Amino acid sequence: MTGQIVETDSRGRASLGRPGRRYLMHEESDGTLVLEPATVVTELERRFLANAALQAQIDYARAHPGQRVPRRSRRGR
């Protein structure tokens, strides 16, 4: 991979290419800035991804739709 010179604007900003992309940035001890592509995850998504038991329940429910318990409609109240 060849190097690329990046010039900042008058406010110290540099274009990273395509707009709308997010990066997690950290600075190395020598001043090097490292950008890693990042995805924002909501707190609810993070909690779901950390809950293996809930994921297993959902996987089981998807694999066994005949055992599903229908929910009552809220419209009839």
Rosetta constraint file for C-alpha pairs under 8 A:
AtomPair CA 6 CA 14 HARMONIC 6.69 0.50
AtomPair CA 6 CA 15 HARMONIC 7.84 0.50
AtomPair CA 7 CA 14 HARMONIC 6.30 0.50
AtomPair CA 8 CA 12 HARMONIC 5.04 0.50
AtomPair CA 8 CA 13 HARMONIC 4.95 0.50
AtomPair CA 8 CA 14 HARMONIC 4.59 0.50
AtomPair CA 8 CA 15 HARMONIC 7.77 0.50
AtomPair CA 9 CA 13 HARMONIC 5.36 0.50
AtomPair CA 9 CA 14 HARMONIC 6.51 0.50
AtomPair CA 21 CA 37 HARMONIC 7.61 0.50
AtomPair CA 22 CA 37 HARMONIC 6.04 0.50
AtomPair CA 22 CA 38 HARMONIC 5.45 0.50
AtomPair CA 22 CA 39 HARMONIC 6.82 0.50
AtomPair CA 23 CA 35 HARMONIC 5.59 0.50
AtomPair CA 23 CA 36 HARMONIC 5.17 0.50
AtomPair CA 23 CA 37 HARMONIC 4.46 0.50
AtomPair CA 23 CA 38 HARMONIC 4.90 0.50
AtomPair CA 23 CA 39 HARMONIC 7.98 0.50
AtomPair CA 24 CA 35 HARMONIC 5.56 0.50
AtomPair CA 24 CA 36 HARMONIC 5.09 0.50
AtomPair CA 24 CA 37 HARMONIC 6.33 0.50
AtomPair CA 24 CA 38 HARMONIC 5.75 0.50
AtomPair CA 25 CA 33 HARMONIC 6.66 0.50
AtomPair CA 25 CA 34 HARMONIC 5.50 0.50
AtomPair CA 25 CA 35 HARMONIC 4.49 0.50
AtomPair CA 25 CA 36 HARMONIC 6.39 0.50
AtomPair CA 26 CA 33 HARMONIC 5.82 0.50
AtomPair CA 26 CA 34 HARMONIC 5.40 0.50
AtomPair CA 26 CA 35 HARMONIC 6.80 0.50
AtomPair CA 27 CA 31 HARMONIC 5.83 0.50
AtomPair CA 27 CA 32 HARMONIC 5.57 0.50
AtomPair CA 27 CA 33 HARMONIC 4.51 0.50
AtomPair CA 27 CA 34 HARMONIC 6.12 0.50
AtomPair CA 28 CA 32 HARMONIC 5.11 0.50
AtomPair CA 28 CA 33 HARMONIC 6.34 0.50
AtomPair CA 28 CA 34 HARMONIC 7.34 0.50
AtomPair CA 41 CA 45 HARMONIC 6.07 0.50
AtomPair CA 41 CA 46 HARMONIC 6.36 0.50
AtomPair CA 42 CA 46 HARMONIC 6.22 0.50
AtomPair CA 43 CA 47 HARMONIC 6.18 0.50
AtomPair CA 44 CA 48 HARMONIC 6.22 0.50
AtomPair CA 45 CA 49 HARMONIC 6.10 0.50
AtomPair CA 46 CA 50 HARMONIC 6.20 0.50
AtomPair CA 47 CA 51 HARMONIC 6.28 0.50
AtomPair CA 48 CA 52 HARMONIC 7.89 0.50
AtomPair CA 48 CA 54 HARMONIC 7.26 0.50
AtomPair CA 48 CA 55 HARMONIC 7.35 0.50
AtomPair CA 49 CA 55 HARMONIC 7.61 0.50
AtomPair CA 51 CA 55 HARMONIC 6.47 0.50
AtomPair CA 52 CA 56 HARMONIC 6.14 0.50
AtomPair CA 53 CA 57 HARMONIC 6.29 0.50
AtomPair CA 54 CA 58 HARMONIC 6.28 0.50
AtomPair CA 55 CA 59 HARMONIC 6.13 0.50
AtomPair CA 56 CA 60 HARMONIC 6.07 0.50
AtomPair CA 57 CA 61 HARMONIC 6.14 0.50
AtomPair CA 58 CA 62 HARMONIC 6.17 0.50
AtomPair CA 59 CA 63 HARMONIC 6.19 0.50
AtomPair CA 60 CA 64 HARMONIC 6.11 0.50
AtomPair CA 61 CA 65 HARMONIC 5.94 0.50
AtomPair CA 61 CA 67 HARMONIC 7.53 0.50
AtomPair CA 61 CA 68 HARMONIC 6.99 0.50
AtomPair CA 64 CA 68 HARMONIC 7.45 0.50
